[in-house]
Amino acid sequence: MKFPVFDLHCDTALGLLGKDFYPEKQLKTNQLHIDLDRASKLPGYCQFFACFTTPWEKLPHPMTVEDVFERELNAVLNEVNRNPDLIRQAFSPEEIEENLRAGIMSAVLTIEGPAGFGFAPELLQMLYTVGFRASTLGWNEKNVLIGSHKTGGGLTDLGREYVKECQRLGILVDVSHASDEGFWDIIKVTQAPIIASHSNSRAICNHTRNLTDDMFRAICETGGTAGFNQCAPFVGDKPDLDTVCEHILHFLELDPDGEHISLGGDLDGCDVLPDGFTGIESYPAMARRLLERGVGEKIVENIYWNNAMGVMKRAVCHHKK
């Protein structure tokens, strides 16, 4: 396959930790959906590594949600630093492109659920400096920022402040997991491109985690992108690579030039994947199936790399550590 892979969401940071949230696995080789040995066979690779937290009711004593966030962050950074010949942390689109030219993979930090730092907009400046470049406003819970697709509830005043501060800094606002009401509240206030890092088409698979056609159009109008999620319940009943293609072909009916569709596999964040997709190593097979289904090479290249890179260039401030 000649298409490099730019994936907007994975939960590998949490996957590297054991049940008690202590480092257990290595990024270079493991039994997760993503490791560097398999990813290195791709013609290029950039991964958004999400640090996931939610207001868990039970954690091993005396651990806090903040501790979990810090351990996920450290797990990713330690593994990246352990493999400098294979992967480097990227702070900007330019650094991702530099790494691609050098044959080096890129790791970009993102936030899935701000519970790990108390949902505090005032801490985003520090997190931006560390390297975080995208953030959801929550997970499946209703919180002080927004309601979720499970709970309902719109964007709060603090949520509006969070969106504003993200966009001031150049952190992409990610609407995956948001309620329908919260989604439209974000659209009303956004001043920058919006992403749905790991969300599919609700017209193809009627699940609240997926995007309606109007939602996808609204993301396109902001200059944003939607990343295709490989989690089987959001793809369809007993899905395979053809079911994956149905989602993308439907989005292409709404976005004929294929400029707002990306990858966001949710790898290591889901138990069941479509038949024919086993992990990061399966992106070439997915590309071949898209080509066989009549999607042009340029559009596949857009989906696999250019669209995610483009939204970063439009929304993420230039910053080098």
N, C-alpha and C positions, 0 to 999 in steps of 0.2 A: 504493500500500500504506500502511496506517495503523499498521503494527507497527514500532516502533523495533527495531534490531538490536543485541544484546549478544553478541559472539563471544568465546569463552574461549581461543582459541589461533590464532595465525598465526606464520609465520616471516619476516615482512616485514622485520624488523630485519636478518637476514642477507641478505635479498634486496636491501636498499639498498646493500650492499657489493659490490664487484667481486670477481674471482677471487683477487686478492691481499689481500682484506679491507680495501681502501681505499674510502671513500665514493664512490659512482658514480651513484646515482639519487636523485631527489627524491620525497618522499612525496606532494606535491600532485598531480603528474601523472607517470605512468610506464606501463610495459607489464607490470607485475606484476599479481597477482590483486587487490591492494588499492591504491587511491590515494584522496586526499581529494576530488578532483573527482567521482569516481563515488560515493563514500560520502556526500557532501553531498546527494545526491538522495534518500537515505533519510530517513524522518521522525524519525530519531534514531539515534545510533551510539556504541557503546562497544566498544573493541577491547583485548583482552589481547595485548600485544606481547611475545613470548617472546624472550629472549636465549639462544640455543642454543649449547651447547658440548659436546664429547665429547673424550676423550683421543686426539686425532688423532695418528697416527704421523708424518705429514709435514705441516709448515707451512712457508711461505716463510721462509727464514732472515733475521733471527734472531727471528722472531715466536714468541710463546708462546700457549698456550690462554688465558691471562689477558688477553693483548693483544686477542684476538678478542672476548672477552666485553666488554671495555671499549669496543671500537670499535662493537659492536652497540648497547650502551647509549647511547653518544654519538650514534650515527646517529639513533636514535629521538628522543632529547631535543632534538637540534639541529633536526630536522625539525618537531617539535612547536612549538618556540620560534620557528621561522621562519613558522609559520602560526597565530598566536594568535587570529585572527578565525574560524578554522575548528575548531581542536582544542586541547585543554588536557590536561596531565597531571592525572590524578585520583588522590588518595591514599586516598579513602574512598568508601563508597556515597553518602554525602550530597553529595559533590562531583560524582559522576556525575549525580545527580538535579538538582543545581543547573545543571550544564552542559546537560542535556536541556531544562530549562525555558528556558534562554537560547538554545537553538538551536545549541549548541556541542557538537562531538564530544568524546569522552573517550578518553584513552590511559592504560592501566594496564600497568605493567611486571611481567613474570613471568620465571621461570627454567625453561628446559628443559635439564636436565643441569647439575649444580653443578660440573662439571670446571673451569669458568672461574674459580672461587675455591677450588680445591683440596678441594672437598667438605667444607668446614670449617663446622660448626655455629656456631662462635664468631663467624663473620663475618656471620651472618644479621641481627644487630641493626643493623649498618651498612647492609646492603642494604635492610632494612625502612625505614630513615630515607630512603634514596634514593627509595623508592617501590615496591619489589617486594612483590607481594601474593599470589603463588602460586608453587609450585615442585614440579617432579617431583624424583625422587631420582636420576634417570639418564636415559639414552636407550637405545640398543640394545646397550650394552655391559654387562658385569658389572663393578661397581666396588666401592669400599670401603663403600658404603651399602646396595646392593641388587643383585639379579640382574635381568636384563631378560627380556622375552617371548621373546627369541632364545636367551638363554644358560641360563635357569633360575637358581635360587638365591634364597634368602630374604633377609629384612631382617637386617642385621648389628647388633651392639651400637651401632656408630657411627650406623647408620641410625636406630635407635630414638631416639638422642640428637638426631638431625637432625629427626625428626618432632616430638619433644617441644618443641624450641626453636622450630620453625615455628609450632606451635600456641600456644605461650606468647606469641609476638609478634602473632599474628593473620595469619600467612601461610598461605594454603590449601595443604594437601598434595594433590598431583596424582598419581594412580596410573597415568596413561597411560604406556605403555612398560614398566611393571613386569611381572615374571614373575607367574604365578598364585600361586606360593608367597609371593612378596614382597607381593602384594596382600593375601592373607589375614593375613600377619604385621602389615601396617599396620592392617587392620581390628581386630585384637586389641588394639592399643595406642592407637588414636585416641581423643582426647578432644574432637574437634570434627568438623564436617562434612568429608567427603572429596569431592574432585571427580575425575572422569576427563575432563580438559579436551577431549580429542579422541579419543574411542573409541566404537565402534558396537556393534551386537548380534551376538554370535557365533552365535546361533541362525539369523540371516538370512545372515550371511557368516562362514563358519567359518575365521577367521583369529585367530592368537594375540594380535594387537593389539586385538581386540575383547573385549567383556565377555560372560561367561556370564550367564544369567538370575539365578543366585544372586549373582553379583558385583553386578549392577545392583540387586537387592533390598537387598544389604548397603549399597551407597552410599545408597540411599533411607533406610534405617534410621538412618544417621548424620545425615540432614538435608542430604545433598549432592546433586550433580547430575552427569549425564553429558552432554558436549557432542558433538553429531553432527559427525563427521569426513567431509569431502567427498573425501578421497583415494580414488580409484576402487578400488584393490586391497582396501580395507577396506569397500567398499560392496557389490561384487558383480561378476559377470561382465558386461562391457559395460553398466554401470549407467546409469540415467537417473533423472529426478525421481521416477518411480514406484518405483524401487528404493529411493531415499532414503525415500520415504513408508513402505515396508514395514518398514524399521528402526524408524521412529518409531511406527508403528502397533503393532508388536510390543512396544516399550517401554511403550506405553499400555495393553496388556493387563496388564502388571505394575504399572503406575502409572496407574490409570484417571482420576485427577484431573489428570494431567499436571503434577505439581509438581516433578519431578526430571529433566526432559529439557531440555537447552539446546542452544545452537549452539557448535561448536568446529571451524570449517571446515578447519583446517590449511592455510589458503591461503598461498601462496608457499612451502609446505613439501612440495608434491607435484606431480608432473609431469602426471598425468592426473586430470581431474575427471569426474563423471557428465555424460552428454549432457544439455544444457539448462542446465548450470551452468558459467559461465565466470569468475566472480569475485565480488567483493563486490556487484556490480550485479545478481546473480542471486537474491539472497535474496527479493525480492518474487515472482519466479516460483515459487520453492519454497513460499512461503506460499500462493499461489493454488492450487498443486497439492494441498497439505495440506487446504485448505478444500474443494476439489473431491472429495477422497477421504473427506470426512465428518468431518474434525477440526473441532471447534467453534472459534469465534473466540477465546473466552476461553483455551482451551488453546493455540492458536497464539500468542496474546499471552504466555502463560506461557513457552512454549518460546523465543520470540524475545527476551524481556526479563525478565519477572518472576522466573523461576527463578534465573537468574544473579545478579540483584540480591539476591534473597532469601538465597542462600548467602553472598554477601559480607556482608550485614547480620548473619547469624548467626555468621560466623567471623572476619571481619576487624575488628580493633580500630579505633576511631575515631582518625584521625590526620590532622592538617593540617600541611603544611610550615611 
